[in-house]
């Protein structure tokens, strides 16, 4: 979860909070990373997974690849990934759900075309 933790470290203000959790839900491993940083608007969340995607007006540094890399890694492990509002007034919650049954890792077709 390096990038999943590095992103909130970069965007959460000094003194902010980042929580990382792992649990079982319906026999599926679930990884969550939640912060109280600026978050990502609901309108931008789906585009946030696109390569080189940058939020307009953002003064943050970076090349816009972080969440695209995370999504591709999740797909490789046949996991789903979702961006949600954090439980607090601000922030982002990233939820990665892995399949209940381990399967051999083969690149999904989406990765072969990239």
N, CA and C atoms as a LAMMPS dump frame, in Angstrom:
ITEM: TIMESTEP
0
ITEM: NUMBER OF ATOMS
342
ITEM: BOX BOUNDS ff ff ff
-5.0000000000000000e+02 5.0000000000000000e+02
-5.0000000000000000e+02 5.0000000000000000e+02
-5.0000000000000000e+02 5.0000000000000000e+02
ITEM: ATOMS id mol type element x y z
1 1 1 N 0.806 -1.218 0
2 1 2 C 0 0 0
3 1 3 C 0.84 1.269 0
4 2 1 N 2.082 1.225 -0.502
5 2 2 C 2.951 2.389 -0.474
6 2 3 C 2.314 3.64 -1.047
7 3 1 N 1.826 3.579 -2.287
8 3 2 C 1.216 4.745 -2.912
9 3 3 C -0.068 5.127 -2.2
10 4 1 N -0.798 4.147 -1.716
11 4 2 C -2.041 4.449 -0.995
12 4 3 C -1.781 5.243 0.278
13 5 1 N -0.627 5.086 0.861
14 5 2 C -0.279 5.845 2.07
15 5 3 C 0.49 7.115 1.693
16 6 1 N 1.297 7.05 0.653
17 6 2 C 2.083 8.22 0.236
18 6 3 C 1.178 9.36 -0.228
19 7 1 N 0.116 9.035 -0.932
20 7 2 C -0.789 10.084 -1.429
21 7 3 C -1.391 10.897 -0.284
22 8 1 N -1.998 10.272 0.723
23 8 2 C -2.544 11.096 1.807
24 8 3 C -1.468 11.835 2.6
25 9 1 N -0.271 11.264 2.694
26 9 2 C 0.811 11.984 3.369
27 9 3 C 1.103 13.277 2.614
28 10 1 N 1.08 13.199 1.301
29 10 2 C 1.353 14.375 0.471
30 10 3 C 0.245 15.421 0.584
31 11 1 N -1.008 14.993 0.623
32 11 2 C -2.127 15.938 0.519
33 11 3 C -2.782 16.312 1.846
34 12 1 N -2.533 15.563 2.903
35 12 2 C -3.143 15.889 4.196
36 12 3 C -2.305 16.95 4.891
37 13 1 N -2.986 17.92 5.462
38 13 2 C -2.271 19.034 6.107
39 13 3 C -1.467 18.54 7.315
40 14 1 N -0.489 19.319 7.7
41 14 2 C 0.351 18.986 8.846
42 14 3 C -0.543 18.801 10.075
43 15 1 N -0.31 17.744 10.828
44 15 2 C -1.135 17.446 11.994
45 15 3 C -2.401 16.679 11.645
46 16 1 N -2.572 16.36 10.354
47 16 2 C -3.754 15.611 9.923
48 16 3 C -3.683 14.159 10.345
49 17 1 N -4.682 13.409 9.965
50 17 2 C -4.779 12.011 10.389
51 17 3 C -4.935 11.104 9.172
52 18 1 N -4.2 9.994 9.192
53 18 2 C -4.299 8.964 8.161
54 18 3 C -4.459 7.635 8.874
55 19 1 N -5.536 6.932 8.577
56 19 2 C -5.801 5.628 9.188
57 19 3 C -5.738 4.553 8.118
58 20 1 N -5.018 3.481 8.401
59 20 2 C -4.918 2.33 7.508
60 20 3 C -5.503 1.141 8.248
61 21 1 N -6.4 0.41 7.585
62 21 2 C -7.029 -0.736 8.235
63 21 3 C -7.164 -1.921 7.296
64 22 1 N -7.164 -3.09 7.872
65 22 2 C -7.39 -4.334 7.14
66 22 3 C -8.397 -5.139 7.932
67 23 1 N -9.408 -5.668 7.25
68 23 2 C -10.425 -6.469 7.916
69 23 3 C -10.978 -7.484 6.927
70 24 1 N -11.715 -8.443 7.447
71 24 2 C -12.435 -9.406 6.615
72 24 3 C -13.89 -8.982 6.569
73 25 1 N -14.463 -8.98 5.382
74 25 2 C -15.866 -8.626 5.196
75 25 3 C -16.45 -9.584 4.159
76 26 1 N -17.43 -10.376 4.552
77 26 2 C -18.01 -11.389 3.659
78 26 3 C -16.929 -12.279 3.049
79 27 1 N -16.022 -12.748 3.893
80 27 2 C -14.918 -13.617 3.485
81 27 3 C -13.952 -12.959 2.502
82 28 1 N -13.981 -11.643 2.394
83 28 2 C -13.066 -10.928 1.512
84 28 3 C -12.14 -10.037 2.343
85 29 1 N -10.838 -10.07 2.05
86 29 2 C -9.947 -9.1 2.692
87 29 3 C -10.249 -7.702 2.146
88 30 1 N -10.334 -6.734 3.043
89 30 2 C -10.627 -5.353 2.661
90 30 3 C -9.562 -4.455 3.278
91 31 1 N -8.926 -3.654 2.444
92 31 2 C -7.927 -2.683 2.874
93 31 3 C -8.534 -1.296 2.759
94 32 1 N -8.433 -0.495 3.807
95 32 2 C -8.932 0.873 3.746
96 32 3 C -7.831 1.841 4.153
97 33 1 N -7.798 2.964 3.48
98 33 2 C -6.918 4.077 3.832
99 33 3 C -7.816 5.302 3.865
100 34 1 N -7.837 5.958 5.001
101 34 2 C -8.733 7.099 5.2
102 34 3 C -7.939 8.262 5.774
103 35 1 N -8.24 9.469 5.294
104 35 2 C -7.536 10.648 5.808
105 35 3 C -8.524 11.778 6.041
106 36 1 N -8.03 12.849 6.648
107 36 2 C -8.883 14.027 6.842
108 36 3 C -8.311 15.216 6.069
109 37 1 N -7.708 14.905 4.917
110 37 2 C -7.167 15.932 4.032
111 37 3 C -8.26 16.585 3.209
112 38 1 N -7.902 17.189 2.079
113 38 2 C -8.876 17.925 1.278
114 38 3 C -9.877 17.037 0.549
115 39 1 N -9.564 15.765 0.368
116 39 2 C -10.492 14.855 -0.304
117 39 3 C -10.518 15.063 -1.803
118 40 1 N -11.403 14.34 -2.46
119 40 2 C -11.617 14.448 -3.905
120 40 3 C -13.115 14.566 -4.106
121 41 1 N -13.537 15.547 -4.864
122 41 2 C -14.973 15.753 -5.075
123 41 3 C -15.591 14.536 -5.757
124 42 1 N -16.863 14.306 -5.501
125 42 2 C -17.576 13.165 -6.082
126 42 3 C -17.516 13.213 -7.608
127 43 1 N -17.564 14.411 -8.184
128 43 2 C -17.543 14.559 -9.637
129 43 3 C -16.21 14.14 -10.242
130 44 1 N -15.116 14.273 -9.487
131 44 2 C -13.779 13.991 -10.004
132 44 3 C -13.299 12.577 -9.688
133 45 1 N -13.975 11.875 -8.806
134 45 2 C -13.452 10.584 -8.318
135 45 3 C -13.186 9.562 -9.412
136 46 1 N -14.081 9.378 -10.365
137 46 2 C -13.858 8.368 -11.397
138 46 3 C -12.687 8.763 -12.295
139 47 1 N -12.569 10.028 -12.618
140 47 2 C -11.449 10.5 -13.442
141 47 3 C -10.125 10.441 -12.689
142 48 1 N -10.182 10.408 -11.372
143 48 2 C -8.956 10.385 -10.564
144 48 3 C -8.118 9.142 -10.846
145 49 1 N -8.725 8.087 -11.383
146 49 2 C -7.995 6.862 -11.711
147 49 3 C -7.333 6.924 -13.088
148 50 1 N -7.633 7.95 -13.886
149 50 2 C -7.041 8.079 -15.215
150 50 3 C -5.588 8.515 -15.106
151 51 1 N -4.753 8.001 -16.016
152 51 2 C -3.35 8.417 -16.041
153 51 3 C -3.244 9.906 -16.33
154 52 1 N -2.345 10.561 -15.655
155 52 2 C -2.052 11.989 -15.793
156 52 3 C -3.24 12.868 -15.418
157 53 1 N -4.135 12.325 -14.642
158 53 2 C -5.313 13.068 -14.213
159 53 3 C -4.936 14.002 -13.071
160 54 1 N -5.24 15.263 -13.236
161 54 2 C -4.952 16.271 -12.215
162 54 3 C -6.207 17.095 -11.996
163 55 1 N -6.519 17.365 -10.757
164 55 2 C -7.668 18.189 -10.415
165 55 3 C -7.372 19.633 -10.809
166 56 1 N -8.275 20.235 -11.558
167 56 2 C -8.073 21.619 -11.995
168 56 3 C -7.941 22.534 -10.785
169 57 1 N -7.011 23.454 -10.887
170 57 2 C -6.802 24.408 -9.809
171 57 3 C -5.966 23.87 -8.664
172 58 1 N -5.516 22.639 -8.768
173 58 2 C -4.702 22.05 -7.707
174 58 3 C -3.283 22.591 -7.794
175 59 1 N -2.721 22.946 -6.648
176 59 2 C -1.339 23.411 -6.623
177 59 3 C -0.385 22.305 -6.156
178 60 1 N -0.905 21.099 -6.03
179 60 2 C -0.085 19.973 -5.573
180 60 3 C 0.873 19.539 -6.676
181 61 1 N 2.031 19.054 -6.252
182 61 2 C 3.003 18.547 -7.207
183 61 3 C 2.674 17.106 -7.536
184 62 1 N 3.268 16.601 -8.58
185 62 2 C 3.051 15.216 -8.973
186 62 3 C 2.676 15.147 -10.439
187 63 1 N 2.629 13.927 -10.948
188 63 2 C 2.356 13.758 -12.371
189 63 3 C 0.989 13.158 -12.654
190 64 1 N 0.174 12.916 -11.635
191 64 2 C -1.161 12.39 -11.859
192 64 3 C -1.202 10.904 -12.144
193 65 1 N -0.204 10.167 -11.702
194 65 2 C -0.171 8.721 -11.947
195 65 3 C -0.498 7.886 -10.719
196 66 1 N -0.475 8.449 -9.53
197 66 2 C -0.609 7.684 -8.295
198 66 3 C -1.802 6.758 -8.246
199 67 1 N -3.01 7.289 -8.415
200 67 2 C -4.201 6.442 -8.314
201 67 3 C -4.356 5.531 -9.529
202 68 1 N -3.827 5.936 -10.69
203 68 2 C -3.855 5.045 -11.859
204 68 3 C -3.006 3.804 -11.586
205 69 1 N -1.856 3.99 -10.96
206 69 2 C -0.994 2.857 -10.603
207 69 3 C -1.689 1.962 -9.586
208 70 1 N -2.293 2.57 -8.575
209 70 2 C -2.999 1.801 -7.548
210 70 3 C -4.117 0.973 -8.172
211 71 1 N -4.885 1.573 -9.087
212 71 2 C -5.99 0.837 -9.718
213 71 3 C -5.464 -0.336 -10.543
214 72 1 N -4.375 -0.13 -11.277
215 72 2 C -3.825 -1.222 -12.081
216 72 3 C -3.307 -2.36 -11.211
217 73 1 N -2.709 -2.038 -10.087
218 73 2 C -2.257 -3.088 -9.162
219 73 3 C -3.456 -3.837 -8.596
220 74 1 N -4.51 -3.104 -8.238
221 74 2 C -5.725 -3.751 -7.729
222 74 3 C -6.309 -4.687 -8.777
223 75 1 N -6.405 -4.235 -10.026
224 75 2 C -6.944 -5.08 -11.102
225 75 3 C -6.105 -6.334 -11.286
226 76 1 N -4.808 -6.184 -11.173
227 76 2 C -3.914 -7.348 -11.333
228 76 3 C -4.197 -8.406 -10.271
229 77 1 N -4.64 -7.975 -9.115
230 77 2 C -4.981 -8.899 -8.03
231 77 3 C -6.474 -9.202 -7.981
232 78 1 N -7.177 -8.83 -9.048
233 78 2 C -8.624 -9.048 -9.17
234 78 3 C -9.403 -8.399 -8.018
235 79 1 N -8.897 -7.273 -7.581
236 79 2 C -9.542 -6.529 -6.498
237 79 3 C -10.316 -5.356 -7.091
238 80 1 N -11.291 -4.892 -6.345
239 80 2 C -12.005 -3.673 -6.735
240 80 3 C -11.484 -2.533 -5.867
241 81 1 N -11.596 -1.327 -6.381
242 81 2 C -11.142 -0.161 -5.63
243 81 3 C -12.187 0.93 -5.763
244 82 1 N -12.444 1.614 -4.667
245 82 2 C -13.439 2.687 -4.672
246 82 3 C -12.929 3.859 -3.858
247 83 1 N -13.292 5.06 -4.295
248 83 2 C -13.008 6.283 -3.561
249 83 3 C -14.309 6.755 -2.946
250 84 1 N -14.281 7.031 -1.669
251 84 2 C -15.487 7.444 -0.944
252 84 3 C -15.179 8.668 -0.104
253 85 1 N -16.219 9.337 0.338
254 85 2 C -16.036 10.422 1.295
255 85 3 C -15.572 9.824 2.605
256 86 1 N -14.692 10.525 3.269
257 86 2 C -14.224 10.092 4.581
258 86 3 C -15.358 10.264 5.586
259 87 1 N -15.248 9.601 6.703
260 87 2 C -16.298 9.67 7.721
261 87 3 C -16.402 11.062 8.336
262 88 1 N -15.335 11.849 8.284
263 88 2 C -15.343 13.189 8.864
264 88 3 C -15.888 14.226 7.899
265 89 1 N -15.686 15.475 8.237
266 89 2 C -16.174 16.573 7.416
267 89 3 C -15.378 16.713 6.124
268 90 1 N -14.138 16.255 6.123
269 90 2 C -13.318 16.327 4.913
270 90 3 C -12.532 15.032 4.798
271 91 1 N -11.842 14.886 3.69
272 91 2 C -10.986 13.723 3.531
273 91 3 C -11.494 12.735 2.509
274 92 1 N -10.729 11.683 2.362
275 92 2 C -11.003 10.646 1.383
276 92 3 C -10.822 9.284 2.041
277 93 1 N -11.607 8.349 1.598
278 93 2 C -11.476 6.962 2.039
279 93 3 C -11.319 6.113 0.793
280 94 1 N -10.244 5.34 0.741
281 94 2 C -9.992 4.422 -0.366
282 94 3 C -10.251 3.014 0.16
283 95 1 N -11.087 2.264 -0.561
284 95 2 C -11.447 0.912 -0.148
285 95 3 C -11.038 -0.061 -1.26
286 96 1 N -10.193 -1.022 -0.904
287 96 2 C -9.757 -2.049 -1.847
288 96 3 C -10.284 -3.386 -1.338
289 97 1 N -11.106 -4.048 -2.155
290 97 2 C -11.688 -5.349 -1.793
291 97 3 C -11.059 -6.431 -2.661
292 98 1 N -10.44 -7.388 -1.986
293 98 2 C -9.796 -8.495 -2.692
294 98 3 C -10.762 -9.664 -2.787
295 99 1 N -10.62 -10.519 -3.797
296 99 2 C -11.512 -11.676 -3.92
297 99 3 C -11.348 -12.636 -2.752
298 100 1 N -12.424 -13.331 -2.424
299 100 2 C -12.406 -14.27 -1.304
300 100 3 C -11.464 -15.439 -1.577
301 101 1 N -11.415 -15.896 -2.804
302 101 2 C -10.565 -17.027 -3.175
303 101 3 C -9.339 -16.517 -3.908
304 102 1 N -8.17 -16.949 -3.482
305 102 2 C -6.945 -16.586 -4.188
306 102 3 C -6.95 -17.254 -5.555
307 103 1 N -6.529 -16.518 -6.569
308 103 2 C -6.46 -17.027 -7.929
309 103 3 C -5.082 -16.722 -8.491
310 104 1 N -4.646 -17.503 -9.468
311 104 2 C -3.351 -17.203 -10.082
312 104 3 C -3.362 -15.796 -10.663
313 105 1 N -2.238 -15.111 -10.533
314 105 2 C -2.142 -13.755 -11.044
315 105 3 C -1.772 -13.763 -12.514
316 106 1 N -2.686 -13.304 -13.328
317 106 2 C -2.433 -13.095 -14.741
318 106 3 C -2.894 -11.678 -15.04
319 107 1 N -2.169 -10.965 -15.883
320 107 2 C -2.587 -9.586 -16.147
321 107 3 C -3.968 -9.537 -16.782
322 108 1 N -4.859 -8.694 -16.255
323 108 2 C -6.152 -8.516 -16.903
324 108 3 C -5.958 -7.926 -18.283
325 109 1 N -6.902 -8.118 -19.161
326 109 2 C -6.813 -7.623 -20.535
327 109 3 C -6.594 -6.111 -20.583
328 110 1 N -7.134 -5.376 -19.606
329 110 2 C -6.96 -3.921 -19.594
330 110 3 C -5.479 -3.554 -19.519
331 111 1 N -4.705 -4.348 -18.778
332 111 2 C -3.277 -4.069 -18.642
333 111 3 C -2.506 -4.448 -19.895
334 112 1 N -2.962 -5.471 -20.584
335 112 2 C -2.261 -5.909 -21.786
336 112 3 C -2.408 -4.877 -22.896
337 113 1 N -3.496 -4.107 -22.886
338 113 2 C -3.72 -3.099 -23.918
339 113 3 C -3.057 -1.776 -23.572
340 114 1 N -2.615 -1.607 -22.332
341 114 2 C -2.04 -0.309 -21.911
342 114 3 C -0.67 -0.073 -22.48
